[in-house]
């Protein structure tokens, strides 16, 4: 076997499947829209917005990581802050 040097992948460098969630949401919106008789114009708008959202959600985190700007991840205290504000 060849001697291969690998660098460990950090958590920020990994591609996450959740980044592609706009794609099935777009397909669902197109299916529901066509089932309810929407014309080609509104369906085209839904398709374009869905494609843009999918591309942005897939490419933006990688671009920010290369630029040195990490996307802020919420801490545990941030997650529960909304519950305290509502009470």
N, C-alpha and C positions, 0 to 999 in steps of 0.2 A: 504494500500500500504506500502511496505517496505521503510524504511528510507535509501536511497542510497546516498552515498557521491560520487560525481563525480568531476573530475578535468577538468577544461576547456581545450579544445583542441586548441593549438596555430596554427597559419597559417602554420608553418613549419612542424607540425606533421601530417597534413592531406595528405591523399593519393590523388593524382590528376589523373584523367582519361587520361590526356595527356601523362602520363608516359607509357601508353600502346599503343601509336601510332605506334611503330614499328611492332606490330602484324598485323594490317590490311595492312600496307605497304608491309609486307612480303607475305601475301596472294595474294595481287595484283601482286607483282613481280613474284610469282610462276605461277599465272594464265597467265600473259603475256608471261612469258618464255615458258610455255608448249604450249601456242597457237602458238608460233613461232618455235616450234619443237626442243627445247633444250633437250638434253639427260638427263638421270637421275643424272649424275655426277654434272653438273653445277646447276641443281635444288636442289640437296642435299646441295651444298655449300650455296646457297641462303637461304635454310631453316635453316641451322645451324647458319648462321650469323644473321638471323632474330630472332631466339630463343634467342641467346646470347644478342642481342641488346634489346629485350623486357625484359629479366630478369635483365639486367644491369640497364635499365632506371627505372624499378619498384623497385629494391632493393637498388640501390646505394644511393639515397637521404635518405632513412631510416637509412642505415648503417652510413652515414656521420653524421646524426643528433645524433645518439647514441654515436658516437665517439667524439662529441663536435665540429665538423667542419661543420659549416653551408655552404650551397652552396650559392655563391654570387648571389644576384639578382641585375639586372641592375637598376640604378636610371634613372629618366627622362632625366637628362643631358647626361647620357651614351647612351641612345637610340637615341638621336639626334646628337651625336658626329660624327657618320658616314656620316650624311647628310652634315655637315659642311666641313668634310675632302674631300668630292667629288667635292665640288664647287671650 
